[in-house]
Amino acid sequence: MSSQRYISSLVWLALMIASFSCETERILFNGPYHVRFTESAAFEKESYSKVIKIEVHNVGPAIDQDMAISYDIGGTARENVDYVILDERKKLVIPAGEYFGYIRIQLINNANNILRSQDVVFTLQATDQDDIGIGQGASAIGSTFTYTIYDDCILGGSYNGNRLNGGNVYSDLTVTSQDCETYTLSNWNLDVFNSSTEMDLVFIDNGDNTITIPQQEEDALDDELATIEGEGVVDPTTREILLNITLVDFEDKPTVSIVLKPE
């Protein structure tokens, strides 16, 4: 064998050894099978009005029958006062052939201008399958889930809105506050201008179901047309808000009235 062919053979052999040594061994999960919460915690303000789905998943093969999982409820949040469970209490189901089941809750907006938080803690207890346990490993990782409910101000939350005399209805408008007195509306440009530009608005809750819109400059308008101010009222039963916004710099100072309804 020539020296050149010998060297080529050695190079080829070295490459093959390197290739085999770099190959990653496939590690397949083969148990112990268990169920666990996908996440360990979440949070939202009490004014959040949509259904909340807390996910539990089966870590293992899907089974050919419904899997029932029992759970316990703890924490400082008060059931039917701060939140409500929408399905059967203390039981969730992972349907046959699927990997996920849910505890569904909905928050109750009992805003009282006291800003604090409460927790609801769910703890998985057992499954109706002898070979499927609770949580991962000896410490049962993923067996508990904490949902923190933050109190919101009375007028805080998500709203639908439209012009007083009709027009398009806009959803997902937000009203936020840090002190439950001065609020910010995310967008008051509801069919007011021929533009989709969102224009926020600051208003003050006077504490007597009336609102003051202090004079302010709207950044999205030209400087000579930017000043707005106004007033409003709140329905204490429905939390519906009526805002009368005066365009101070426009000729005749027109007033735009918009209605906000909690979602």
TILO-782829 format. One record per residue: residue in one letter; residue number from 1; z negated, x negated, y of N, C-alpha, C in turn. Coordinates in Angstrom, 2 decimals. Example, Ala and Ser with C-alpha at 12.3 -4.5 7.8 and 13.67 -1.06 7.14 Angstrom:
residues 2
- code, pos, n.Z, n.X, n.Y, ca.Z, ca.X, ca.Y, c.Z, c.X, c.Y
- A, 1, -7.80, -13.19, -5.69, -7.80, -12.30, -4.50, -7.80, -13.20, -3.30
- S, 2, -7.08, -12.85, -2.25, -7.14, -13.67, -1.06, -7.87, -12.90, 0.03
//
This chain:
residues 263
- code, pos, n.Z, n.X, n.Y, ca.Z, ca.X, ca.Y, c.Z, c.X, c.Y
- M, 1, 0.00, -0.86, -1.19, 0.00, 0.00, 0.00, 0.00, -0.89, 1.23
- S, 2, 0.87, -0.59, 2.16, 0.94, -1.39, 3.38, -0.31, -1.16, 4.20
- S, 3, -0.62, -2.18, 5.04, -1.81, -2.06, 5.88, -1.70, -0.87, 6.83
- Q, 4, -0.47, -0.57, 7.29, -0.31, 0.55, 8.25, -0.62, 1.88, 7.56
- R, 5, -0.10, 2.04, 6.29, -0.38, 3.28, 5.58, -1.87, 3.37, 5.23
- Y, 6, -2.49, 2.24, 4.93, -3.92, 2.23, 4.60, -4.75, 2.70, 5.79
- I, 7, -4.40, 2.17, 6.96, -5.12, 2.57, 8.18, -4.92, 4.05, 8.45
- S, 8, -3.68, 4.54, 8.27, -3.39, 5.97, 8.49, -4.21, 6.84, 7.56
- S, 9, -4.37, 6.40, 6.31, -5.16, 7.17, 5.35, -6.62, 7.24, 5.75
- L, 10, -7.13, 6.11, 6.25, -8.52, 6.08, 6.70, -8.73, 7.02, 7.88
- V, 11, -7.78, 7.02, 8.81, -7.88, 7.91, 9.99, -7.89, 9.37, 9.54
- W, 12, -6.98, 9.71, 8.61, -6.91, 11.09, 8.11, -8.21, 11.50, 7.43
- L, 13, -8.76, 10.60, 6.62, -10.01, 10.87, 5.93, -11.16, 11.09, 6.92
- A, 14, -11.18, 10.26, 7.98, -12.24, 10.39, 8.99, -12.15, 11.73, 9.71
- L, 15, -10.92, 12.17, 10.01, -10.72, 13.45, 10.68, -11.17, 14.61, 9.80
- M, 16, -10.88, 14.53, 8.50, -11.29, 15.59, 7.59, -12.81, 15.67, 7.50
- I, 17, -13.47, 14.53, 7.43, -14.94, 14.51, 7.37, -15.52, 15.12, 8.63
- A, 18, -14.95, 14.75, 9.80, -15.43, 15.28, 11.08, -15.24, 16.78, 11.15
- S, 19, -14.10, 17.24, 10.64, -13.80, 18.67, 10.66, -14.82, 19.46, 9.85
- F, 20, -15.14, 18.97, 8.64, -16.08, 19.68, 7.81, -17.49, 19.63, 8.39
- S, 21, -17.85, 18.51, 8.99, -19.20, 18.36, 9.52, -19.42, 19.23, 10.74
- C, 22, -18.33, 19.60, 11.48, -18.47, 20.40, 12.70, -18.39, 21.89, 12.41
- E, 23, -18.00, 22.25, 11.18, -17.87, 23.68, 10.88, -19.25, 24.33, 10.89
- T, 24, -19.39, 25.44, 11.62, -20.67, 26.13, 11.74, -20.87, 27.06, 10.56
- E, 25, -22.00, 26.95, 9.94, -22.30, 27.82, 8.81, -22.57, 29.23, 9.31
- R, 26, -21.97, 30.25, 8.74, -22.18, 31.63, 9.14, -23.50, 32.12, 8.58
- I, 27, -24.33, 32.62, 9.49, -25.64, 33.13, 9.08, -25.61, 34.64, 9.19
- L, 28, -25.75, 35.34, 8.09, -25.72, 36.79, 8.08, -27.14, 37.34, 8.02
- F, 29, -27.41, 38.36, 8.89, -28.73, 38.98, 8.88, -28.86, 39.86, 7.65
- N, 30, -29.87, 39.60, 6.85, -30.06, 40.39, 5.63, -31.48, 40.92, 5.50
- G, 31, -32.10, 41.13, 6.66, -33.41, 41.78, 6.65, -34.54, 40.86, 7.10
- P, 32, -35.73, 41.42, 7.15, -36.02, 42.82, 6.83, -35.45, 43.79, 7.88
- Y, 33, -34.91, 44.92, 7.42, -34.31, 45.89, 8.32, -35.41, 46.64, 9.07
- H, 34, -35.11, 46.97, 10.32, -36.13, 47.62, 11.15, -35.46, 48.38, 12.29
- V, 35, -36.24, 49.17, 12.97, -35.80, 49.82, 14.20, -36.63, 49.27, 15.35
- R, 36, -36.02, 49.26, 16.54, -36.73, 48.74, 17.71, -36.10, 49.32, 18.96
- F, 37, -36.86, 49.29, 20.07, -36.29, 49.63, 21.36, -35.30, 48.55, 21.77
- T, 38, -34.16, 48.97, 22.32, -33.16, 47.99, 22.76, -33.69, 47.17, 23.92
- E, 39, -34.38, 47.79, 24.85, -35.01, 47.11, 25.98, -36.52, 47.29, 25.89
- S, 40, -37.25, 46.50, 26.67, -38.71, 46.62, 26.63, -39.27, 47.42, 27.79
- A, 41, -38.48, 47.60, 28.87, -39.01, 48.30, 30.05, -37.87, 48.75, 30.95
- A, 42, -38.17, 49.70, 31.80, -37.25, 50.16, 32.84, -38.07, 50.88, 33.89
- F, 43, -37.44, 51.22, 35.01, -38.17, 51.89, 36.08, -37.21, 52.72, 36.92
- E, 44, -37.77, 53.67, 37.66, -36.99, 54.48, 38.58, -37.94, 55.23, 39.49
- K, 45, -37.44, 55.65, 40.65, -38.25, 56.49, 41.54, -38.30, 57.91, 40.99
- E, 46, -39.39, 58.60, 41.29, -39.58, 59.95, 40.76, -38.50, 60.92, 41.26
- S, 47, -37.82, 60.58, 42.34, -36.77, 61.46, 42.87, -35.47, 61.33, 42.09
- Y, 48, -35.39, 60.41, 41.14, -34.19, 60.28, 40.30, -34.08, 61.53, 39.45
- S, 49, -32.96, 62.22, 39.55, -32.87, 63.56, 38.95, -32.08, 63.61, 37.65
- K, 50, -31.43, 62.52, 37.26, -30.60, 62.57, 36.06, -31.43, 62.33, 34.80
- V, 51, -30.89, 62.76, 33.66, -31.57, 62.56, 32.39, -31.62, 61.07, 32.06
- I, 52, -32.77, 60.61, 31.62, -32.98, 59.20, 31.27, -33.00, 59.08, 29.75
- K, 53, -32.16, 58.21, 29.21, -32.07, 58.01, 27.76, -32.65, 56.65, 27.40
- I, 54, -33.73, 56.64, 26.63, -34.38, 55.41, 26.20, -33.90, 55.12, 24.79
- E, 55, -33.22, 53.98, 24.63, -32.47, 53.70, 23.41, -33.31, 52.99, 22.36
- V, 56, -33.19, 53.49, 21.12, -33.79, 52.85, 19.94, -32.64, 52.56, 18.98
- H, 57, -32.61, 51.35, 18.43, -31.50, 51.05, 17.52, -31.98, 50.55, 16.16
- N, 58, -31.13, 50.80, 15.20, -31.37, 50.40, 13.82, -30.79, 49.01, 13.60
- V, 59, -31.65, 48.06, 13.31, -31.21, 46.68, 13.06, -31.01, 46.53, 11.55
- G, 60, -29.83, 46.87, 11.13, -29.49, 46.85, 9.71, -28.31, 47.77, 9.47
- P, 61, -27.91, 47.94, 8.24, -26.76, 48.80, 7.95, -27.05, 50.25, 8.33
- A, 62, -26.03, 50.96, 8.80, -26.17, 52.38, 9.05, -26.39, 53.09, 7.71
- I, 63, -27.23, 54.11, 7.73, -27.50, 54.83, 6.49, -26.77, 56.17, 6.49
- D, 64, -26.65, 56.78, 5.32, -25.83, 57.98, 5.17, -26.60, 59.28, 5.36
- Q, 65, -27.75, 59.19, 6.01, -28.53, 60.38, 6.32, -29.25, 60.17, 7.64
- D, 66, -29.65, 61.26, 8.26, -30.41, 61.13, 9.51, -31.70, 60.36, 9.25
- M, 67, -32.03, 59.48, 10.21, -33.29, 58.74, 10.12, -34.24, 59.28, 11.19
- A, 68, -35.38, 59.79, 10.76, -36.39, 60.29, 11.69, -37.40, 59.19, 11.99
- I, 69, -37.73, 59.03, 13.26, -38.66, 58.00, 13.70, -39.75, 58.67, 14.53
- S, 70, -40.98, 58.42, 14.18, -42.10, 58.96, 14.94, -42.56, 57.94, 15.98
- Y, 71, -43.09, 58.43, 17.08, -43.59, 57.53, 18.13, -44.80, 58.15, 18.81
- D, 72, -45.58, 57.29, 19.46, -46.76, 57.72, 20.19, -46.49, 57.62, 21.69
- I, 73, -47.26, 58.33, 22.49, -47.08, 58.36, 23.94, -48.38, 57.94, 24.60
- G, 74, -48.30, 56.98, 25.53, -49.48, 56.54, 26.27, -49.12, 56.26, 27.72
- G, 75, -50.01, 55.59, 28.42, -49.76, 55.23, 29.81, -50.47, 56.15, 30.79
- T, 76, -50.29, 55.85, 32.06, -50.98, 56.58, 33.12, -50.19, 57.77, 33.65
- A, 77, -48.88, 57.83, 33.38, -48.06, 58.95, 33.84, -48.45, 60.21, 33.07
- R, 78, -48.41, 61.36, 33.76, -48.85, 62.62, 33.17, -47.64, 63.43, 32.70
- E, 79, -47.62, 63.71, 31.40, -46.53, 64.50, 30.86, -46.56, 65.90, 31.46
- N, 80, -45.39, 66.42, 31.81, -45.19, 67.73, 32.44, -45.70, 67.78, 33.88
- V, 81, -46.16, 66.66, 34.39, -46.51, 66.55, 35.81, -45.64, 65.47, 36.46
- D, 82, -45.57, 64.30, 35.82, -44.73, 63.21, 36.33, -43.38, 63.13, 35.59
- Y, 83, -43.36, 63.62, 34.38, -42.12, 63.57, 33.58, -42.19, 64.64, 32.50
- V, 84, -41.05, 64.95, 31.91, -41.01, 65.88, 30.79, -40.13, 65.28, 29.70
- I, 85, -40.52, 65.48, 28.44, -39.72, 65.04, 27.30, -38.78, 66.17, 26.93
- L, 86, -37.49, 65.88, 26.82, -36.49, 66.92, 26.67, -36.24, 67.34, 25.23
- D, 87, -36.63, 66.52, 24.28, -36.42, 66.85, 22.87, -37.77, 67.01, 22.18
- E, 88, -37.76, 67.08, 20.87, -39.02, 67.24, 20.14, -39.97, 66.08, 20.46
- R, 89, -41.20, 66.42, 20.80, -42.18, 65.40, 21.17, -42.51, 64.51, 19.97
- K, 90, -42.62, 63.23, 20.26, -43.08, 62.23, 19.30, -42.15, 62.07, 18.09
- K, 91, -40.89, 62.48, 18.25, -39.93, 62.30, 17.17, -38.55, 62.10, 17.75
- L, 92, -37.82, 61.10, 17.25, -36.42, 60.91, 17.61, -35.63, 60.71, 16.32
- V, 93, -34.32, 60.91, 16.41, -33.47, 60.83, 15.24, -32.29, 59.91, 15.51
- I, 94, -32.03, 59.00, 14.57, -30.77, 58.26, 14.56, -29.87, 58.98, 13.57
- P, 95, -28.78, 59.58, 14.03, -27.93, 60.38, 13.14, -27.32, 59.54, 12.02
- A, 96, -26.98, 60.22, 10.94, -26.36, 59.56, 9.79, -25.11, 58.79, 10.21
- G, 97, -25.00, 57.56, 9.71, -23.84, 56.74, 9.99, -23.85, 56.07, 11.35
- E, 98, -24.90, 56.27, 12.14, -24.97, 55.68, 13.47, -26.12, 54.69, 13.57
- Y, 99, -26.12, 53.95, 14.67, -27.11, 52.89, 14.84, -28.12, 53.17, 15.96
- F, 100, -27.89, 54.22, 16.76, -28.72, 54.43, 17.94, -29.26, 55.85, 18.00
- G, 101, -30.49, 55.95, 18.47, -31.11, 57.23, 18.78, -31.80, 57.11, 20.14
- Y, 102, -32.24, 58.24, 20.68, -32.74, 58.22, 22.06, -33.97, 59.12, 22.23
- I, 103, -34.88, 58.64, 23.06, -35.91, 59.50, 23.63, -35.40, 59.89, 25.01
- R, 104, -35.24, 61.18, 25.25, -34.69, 61.64, 26.53, -35.81, 62.23, 27.38
- I, 105, -35.93, 61.73, 28.58, -36.94, 62.24, 29.51, -36.29, 62.56, 30.85
- Q, 106, -36.98, 63.37, 31.63, -36.55, 63.66, 33.00, -37.77, 63.58, 33.89
- L, 107, -37.60, 62.93, 35.04, -38.71, 62.76, 35.96, -38.92, 64.02, 36.78
- I, 108, -40.17, 64.25, 37.18, -40.52, 65.40, 38.01, -40.86, 64.87, 39.40
- N, 109, -40.15, 65.37, 40.39, -40.36, 64.90, 41.76, -41.50, 65.70, 42.40
- N, 110, -42.70, 65.14, 42.33, -43.86, 65.77, 42.97, -44.30, 64.94, 44.16
- A, 111, -43.31, 64.46, 44.92, -43.56, 63.56, 46.05, -44.60, 64.14, 47.01
- N, 112, -45.54, 63.31, 47.38, -46.59, 63.74, 48.30, -46.88, 62.68, 49.37
- N, 113, -45.93, 61.77, 49.55, -46.07, 60.69, 50.53, -47.21, 59.72, 50.21
- I, 114, -47.65, 59.71, 48.96, -48.58, 58.68, 48.49, -47.76, 57.75, 47.59
- L, 115, -47.59, 56.52, 48.02, -46.70, 55.59, 47.31, -47.50, 54.76, 46.32
- R, 116, -47.26, 55.01, 45.05, -47.90, 54.25, 43.97, -46.98, 54.35, 42.76
- S, 117, -47.47, 54.00, 41.60, -46.63, 54.07, 40.40, -47.46, 54.46, 39.19
- Q, 118, -46.78, 55.04, 38.21, -47.39, 55.38, 36.93, -46.49, 54.89, 35.81
- D, 119, -47.09, 54.62, 34.66, -46.34, 54.15, 33.49, -46.43, 55.16, 32.37
- V, 120, -45.34, 55.34, 31.65, -45.38, 56.02, 30.37, -44.97, 55.01, 29.31
- V, 121, -45.79, 54.89, 28.28, -45.58, 53.87, 27.25, -45.28, 54.58, 25.93
- F, 122, -44.12, 54.27, 25.36, -43.73, 54.80, 24.06, -43.91, 53.71, 23.01
- T, 123, -44.52, 54.05, 21.89, -44.75, 53.10, 20.80, -44.22, 53.68, 19.50
- L, 124, -43.25, 53.00, 18.90, -42.71, 53.45, 17.63, -43.77, 53.31, 16.55
- Q, 125, -43.85, 54.34, 15.67, -44.90, 54.36, 14.66, -44.38, 54.15, 13.24
- A, 126, -43.37, 54.91, 12.84, -42.89, 54.83, 11.45, -41.52, 55.48, 11.35
- T, 127, -40.78, 55.13, 10.31, -39.53, 55.80, 9.97, -39.72, 56.56, 8.66
- D, 128, -38.79, 57.45, 8.35, -38.86, 58.17, 7.07, -38.08, 57.46, 5.97
- Q, 129, -37.76, 56.16, 6.21, -37.06, 55.34, 5.22, -37.99, 54.22, 4.76
- D, 130, -38.23, 54.15, 3.44, -39.21, 53.19, 2.91, -38.83, 51.74, 3.19
- D, 131, -37.53, 51.45, 3.30, -37.09, 50.06, 3.44, -36.74, 49.69, 4.88
- I, 132, -37.10, 50.54, 5.85, -36.82, 50.24, 7.25, -38.13, 50.29, 8.03
- G, 133, -38.53, 49.15, 8.58, -39.80, 49.04, 9.25, -39.71, 49.25, 10.75
- I, 134, -40.80, 48.94, 11.42, -40.92, 49.10, 12.88, -41.04, 47.73, 13.53
- G, 135, -40.16, 47.42, 14.48, -40.23, 46.19, 15.22, -39.75, 44.98, 14.42
- Q, 136, -39.50, 43.91, 15.16, -38.95, 42.69, 14.57, -40.05, 41.68, 14.29
- G, 137, -40.14, 41.25, 13.05, -41.08, 40.19, 12.70, -42.51, 40.67, 12.60
- A, 138, -43.40, 39.69, 12.37, -44.82, 40.00, 12.16, -45.47, 40.62, 13.39
- S, 139, -44.97, 40.28, 14.57, -45.56, 40.82, 15.79, -44.89, 42.11, 16.25
- A, 140, -43.97, 42.63, 15.45, -43.31, 43.92, 15.73, -42.67, 43.95, 17.11
- I, 141, -41.88, 42.91, 17.41, -41.20, 42.85, 18.70, -40.28, 44.07, 18.86
- G, 142, -40.34, 44.68, 20.03, -39.48, 45.82, 20.31, -40.05, 47.16, 19.91
- S, 143, -41.31, 47.18, 19.49, -41.90, 48.45, 19.05, -42.45, 49.28, 20.20
- T, 144, -42.56, 48.69, 21.40, -43.07, 49.45, 22.55, -42.08, 49.39, 23.70
- F, 145, -42.12, 50.41, 24.52, -41.25, 50.50, 25.70, -42.07, 51.12, 26.82
- T, 146, -41.99, 50.49, 28.01, -42.74, 50.98, 29.17, -41.77, 51.45, 30.25
- Y, 147, -41.91, 52.69, 30.65, -41.10, 53.23, 31.76, -42.02, 53.44, 32.95
- T, 148, -41.71, 52.76, 34.06, -42.52, 52.85, 35.28, -41.89, 53.86, 36.24
- I, 149, -42.70, 54.79, 36.68, -42.24, 55.83, 37.61, -42.85, 55.54, 38.98
- Y, 150, -42.00, 55.23, 39.94, -42.48, 54.95, 41.29, -42.48, 56.24, 42.11
- D, 151, -43.59, 56.50, 42.77, -43.64, 57.64, 43.68, -42.64, 57.45, 44.80
- D, 152, -42.10, 58.55, 45.28, -41.16, 58.51, 46.39, -41.70, 59.36, 47.52
- C, 153, -41.13, 59.15, 48.71, -41.52, 59.96, 49.86, -40.97, 61.38, 49.68
- I, 154, -41.56, 62.32, 50.38, -41.21, 63.73, 50.22, -39.72, 63.96, 50.38
- L, 155, -39.10, 63.31, 51.35, -37.68, 63.54, 51.60, -36.79, 62.50, 50.92
- G, 156, -37.37, 61.58, 50.20, -36.58, 60.56, 49.54, -35.84, 61.11, 48.33
- G, 157, -34.72, 60.47, 47.98, -34.01, 60.86, 46.77, -32.51, 60.99, 46.96
- S, 158, -31.87, 61.63, 46.00, -30.42, 61.80, 46.01, -30.07, 63.23, 46.43
- Y, 159, -29.01, 63.35, 47.20, -28.63, 64.65, 47.75, -27.13, 64.89, 47.60
- N, 160, -26.76, 66.18, 47.60, -25.39, 66.60, 47.87, -25.34, 67.03, 49.33
- G, 161, -24.22, 66.82, 49.99, -24.13, 67.17, 51.40, -22.76, 67.66, 51.79
- N, 162, -22.74, 68.49, 52.83, -21.47, 68.96, 53.38, -21.71, 69.48, 54.80
- R, 163, -20.62, 69.72, 55.52, -20.71, 70.30, 56.85, -21.32, 71.70, 56.76
- L, 164, -22.03, 72.12, 57.78, -22.74, 73.39, 57.77, -21.81, 74.56, 57.49
- N, 165, -20.61, 74.51, 58.03, -19.67, 75.63, 57.89, -18.72, 75.45, 56.71
- G, 166, -19.09, 74.66, 55.74, -18.27, 74.47, 54.54, -17.61, 73.12, 54.51
- G, 167, -16.54, 73.00, 53.76, -15.84, 71.73, 53.61, -16.19, 71.07, 52.30
- N, 168, -15.76, 69.85, 52.14, -15.99, 69.10, 50.91, -17.48, 68.85, 50.70
- V, 169, -17.88, 68.88, 49.43, -19.26, 68.55, 49.07, -19.29, 67.11, 48.58
- Y, 170, -20.17, 66.31, 49.16, -20.29, 64.90, 48.82, -21.57, 64.70, 48.01
- S, 171, -21.45, 63.99, 46.90, -22.61, 63.75, 46.02, -23.10, 62.32, 46.17
- D, 172, -24.25, 62.06, 45.56, -24.86, 60.73, 45.53, -25.17, 60.18, 46.91
- L, 173, -25.48, 61.06, 47.85, -26.02, 60.61, 49.13, -27.49, 60.28, 48.92
- T, 174, -27.97, 59.21, 49.51, -29.36, 58.82, 49.31, -30.14, 58.85, 50.61
- V, 175, -31.39, 59.25, 50.50, -32.34, 59.20, 51.61, -33.49, 58.31, 51.17
- T, 176, -33.74, 57.25, 51.91, -34.76, 56.28, 51.53, -35.72, 56.03, 52.68
- S, 177, -36.93, 55.57, 52.33, -37.93, 55.26, 53.34, -38.93, 54.26, 52.78
- Q, 178, -39.47, 53.44, 53.65, -40.51, 52.49, 53.28, -41.90, 52.99, 53.66
- D, 179, -41.97, 53.97, 54.57, -43.27, 54.42, 55.07, -43.44, 55.93, 55.05
- C, 180, -42.47, 56.67, 54.52, -42.50, 58.13, 54.44, -42.53, 58.80, 55.81
- E, 181, -42.05, 58.09, 56.80, -41.93, 58.67, 58.15, -40.53, 58.44, 58.71
- T, 182, -40.08, 57.19, 58.67, -38.72, 56.86, 59.11, -37.82, 56.73, 57.90
- Y, 183, -36.74, 57.51, 57.89, -35.84, 57.59, 56.75, -34.45, 57.11, 57.15
- T, 184, -33.67, 56.68, 56.13, -32.28, 56.33, 56.32, -31.41, 57.15, 55.38
- L, 185, -30.44, 57.87, 55.95, -29.44, 58.59, 55.17, -28.25, 57.66, 54.96
- S, 186, -27.76, 57.57, 53.73, -26.73, 56.59, 53.41, -25.39, 56.90, 54.07
- N, 187, -25.09, 58.17, 54.33, -23.79, 58.50, 54.93, -23.84, 59.88, 55.57
- W, 188, -23.56, 59.95, 56.87, -23.49, 61.25, 57.54, -22.04, 61.62, 57.90
- N, 189, -21.09, 60.74, 57.59, -19.68, 61.00, 57.90, -19.09, 61.91, 56.82
- L, 190, -19.48, 63.18, 56.84, -19.02, 64.16, 55.87, -17.95, 65.03, 56.54
- D, 191, -16.69, 64.59, 56.42, -15.56, 65.26, 57.06, -15.72, 65.31, 58.58
- V, 192, -16.41, 64.33, 59.14, -16.58, 64.28, 60.60, -15.40, 63.56, 61.24
- F, 193, -15.01, 62.43, 60.69, -13.91, 61.63, 61.22, -12.82, 61.50, 60.16
- N, 194, -11.63, 61.21, 60.60, -10.52, 61.00, 59.67, -10.60, 59.61, 59.07
- S, 195, -11.68, 59.36, 58.40, -11.96, 58.05, 57.81, -12.97, 58.25, 56.70
- S, 196, -12.85, 57.45, 55.66, -13.81, 57.51, 54.56, -14.95, 56.52, 54.74
- T, 197, -14.99, 55.87, 55.91, -16.04, 54.88, 56.17, -17.42, 55.54, 56.14
- E, 198, -18.33, 54.97, 55.37, -19.68, 55.50, 55.30, -20.47, 55.07, 56.54
- M, 199, -21.21, 56.01, 57.10, -21.99, 55.75, 58.31, -23.42, 56.18, 58.05
- D, 200, -24.36, 55.22, 58.07, -25.74, 55.59, 57.80, -26.41, 56.14, 59.06
- L, 201, -27.55, 56.75, 58.86, -28.23, 57.46, 59.95, -29.73, 57.33, 59.76
- V, 202, -30.44, 57.00, 60.83, -31.89, 56.92, 60.81, -32.47, 58.21, 61.40
- F, 203, -33.44, 58.79, 60.70, -34.13, 59.97, 61.27, -35.61, 59.89, 60.97
- I, 204, -36.39, 60.65, 61.70, -37.85, 60.61, 61.61, -38.37, 61.98, 61.19
- D, 205, -39.21, 61.98, 60.17, -39.89, 63.21, 59.74, -41.12, 63.39, 60.63
- N, 206, -41.14, 64.47, 61.39, -42.25, 64.70, 62.33, -43.49, 65.27, 61.67
- G, 207, -43.41, 65.58, 60.38, -44.58, 66.07, 59.66, -44.82, 67.56, 59.81
- D, 208, -43.95, 68.26, 60.52, -44.12, 69.70, 60.72, -42.84, 70.45, 60.36
- N, 209, -42.08, 69.87, 59.42, -40.81, 70.43, 58.97, -39.70, 70.32, 60.01
- T, 210, -39.91, 69.49, 61.00, -38.85, 69.19, 61.97, -38.50, 67.72, 61.90
- I, 211, -37.30, 67.39, 62.34, -36.78, 66.03, 62.29, -36.27, 65.62, 63.65
- T, 212, -36.51, 64.37, 63.98, -35.94, 63.77, 65.19, -34.95, 62.69, 64.77
- I, 213, -33.75, 62.75, 65.34, -32.76, 61.68, 65.15, -32.77, 60.86, 66.42
- P, 214, -33.46, 59.71, 66.41, -33.55, 58.91, 67.64, -32.18, 58.37, 68.05
- Q, 215, -32.03, 58.10, 69.32, -30.75, 57.56, 69.79, -30.47, 56.23, 69.10
- Q, 216, -29.25, 56.09, 68.63, -28.84, 54.90, 67.87, -27.36, 54.69, 68.02
- E, 217, -26.91, 53.49, 67.70, -25.50, 53.13, 67.82, -24.88, 53.07, 66.42
- E, 218, -23.77, 53.77, 66.26, -23.06, 53.76, 64.99, -22.08, 52.59, 64.97
- D, 219, -22.35, 51.61, 64.10, -21.55, 50.38, 64.06, -20.09, 50.63, 63.73
- A, 220, -19.79, 51.70, 63.00, -18.42, 51.95, 62.57, -17.56, 52.56, 63.68
- L, 221, -18.16, 52.95, 64.80, -17.41, 53.54, 65.91, -17.25, 52.52, 67.03
- D, 222, -16.23, 52.71, 67.86, -16.04, 51.86, 69.02, -17.26, 51.96, 69.93
- D, 223, -17.57, 50.87, 70.62, -18.78, 50.81, 71.43, -18.89, 51.96, 72.41
- E, 224, -17.76, 52.36, 73.00, -17.82, 53.42, 74.01, -18.00, 54.81, 73.42
- L, 225, -18.00, 54.90, 72.07, -18.17, 56.19, 71.40, -19.30, 56.16, 70.38
- A, 226, -20.11, 55.13, 70.40, -20.99, 54.84, 69.28, -22.36, 55.52, 69.33
- T, 227, -22.77, 56.07, 70.47, -24.14, 56.58, 70.60, -24.28, 57.96, 69.96
- I, 228, -25.29, 58.10, 69.12, -25.60, 59.39, 68.52, -27.10, 59.65, 68.62
- E, 229, -27.47, 60.92, 68.55, -28.87, 61.34, 68.52, -28.89, 62.78, 68.01
- G, 230, -30.08, 63.36, 67.89, -30.12, 64.74, 67.45, -31.46, 65.18, 66.94
- E, 231, -31.42, 66.23, 66.11, -32.64, 66.82, 65.58, -32.32, 67.51, 64.27
- G, 232, -33.32, 68.05, 63.63, -33.09, 68.74, 62.38, -34.32, 69.48, 61.91
- V, 233, -34.16, 70.16, 60.77, -35.28, 70.90, 60.18, -35.25, 70.69, 58.66
- V, 234, -36.40, 70.91, 58.03, -36.56, 70.78, 56.59, -37.11, 72.08, 56.04
- D, 235, -36.51, 72.56, 54.95, -37.07, 73.70, 54.23, -38.14, 73.16, 53.28
- P, 236, -39.43, 73.45, 53.52, -40.48, 72.83, 52.70, -40.46, 73.27, 51.24
- T, 237, -39.81, 74.38, 50.95, -39.77, 74.88, 49.57, -38.67, 74.20, 48.76
- T, 238, -37.48, 74.11, 49.35, -36.33, 73.57, 48.63, -36.05, 72.11, 48.96
- R, 239, -36.70, 71.56, 49.98, -36.44, 70.22, 50.50, -35.02, 70.09, 51.05
- E, 240, -34.39, 71.20, 51.36, -33.06, 71.16, 51.98, -33.19, 70.71, 53.43
- I, 241, -32.30, 69.84, 53.85, -32.37, 69.25, 55.19, -31.14, 69.66, 55.99
- L, 242, -31.37, 70.11, 57.22, -30.29, 70.39, 58.17, -30.38, 69.37, 59.29
- L, 243, -29.31, 68.61, 59.50, -29.26, 67.62, 60.57, -28.21, 68.03, 61.60
- N, 244, -28.61, 68.09, 62.86, -27.70, 68.37, 63.97, -27.52, 67.07, 64.75
- I, 245, -26.34, 66.47, 64.62, -26.07, 65.14, 65.17, -25.18, 65.28, 66.39
- T, 246, -25.67, 64.83, 67.54, -24.91, 64.92, 68.79, -24.17, 63.62, 69.04
- L, 247, -22.86, 63.74, 69.29, -22.04, 62.58, 69.61, -22.10, 62.38, 71.13
- V, 248, -23.05, 61.59, 71.55, -23.43, 61.50, 72.96, -22.28, 61.03, 73.84
- D, 249, -21.49, 60.08, 73.39, -20.46, 59.46, 74.22, -19.13, 60.21, 74.22
- F, 250, -19.01, 61.24, 73.38, -17.78, 62.01, 73.36, -17.78, 63.05, 74.48
- E, 251, -16.60, 63.46, 74.90, -16.48, 64.49, 75.92, -17.13, 65.78, 75.42
- D, 252, -17.91, 66.42, 76.28, -18.63, 67.66, 75.97, -19.76, 67.47, 74.96
- K, 253, -20.00, 66.24, 74.52, -21.10, 65.92, 73.61, -21.18, 66.91, 72.43
- P, 254, -20.17, 66.92, 71.57, -20.18, 67.87, 70.45, -21.31, 67.56, 69.46
- T, 255, -21.75, 68.58, 68.75, -22.79, 68.44, 67.75, -22.21, 68.71, 66.36
- V, 256, -22.49, 67.80, 65.45, -22.06, 67.93, 64.05, -23.29, 68.32, 63.23
- S, 257, -23.17, 69.40, 62.46, -24.29, 69.85, 61.62, -23.93, 69.65, 60.16
- I, 258, -24.81, 68.95, 59.44, -24.62, 68.74, 58.00, -25.85, 69.21, 57.24
- V, 259, -25.61, 69.69, 56.03, -26.67, 70.19, 55.17, -26.81, 69.28, 53.96
- L, 260, -28.02, 68.89, 53.65, -28.31, 68.04, 52.49, -29.17, 68.83, 51.51
- K, 261, -28.71, 68.89, 50.25, -29.43, 69.60, 49.22, -29.81, 68.62, 48.11
- P, 262, -31.07, 68.59, 47.68, -31.47, 67.66, 46.62, -30.66, 67.88, 45.36
- E, 263, -30.24, 66.78, 44.73, -29.48, 66.90, 43.48, -30.40, 67.29, 42.33
//
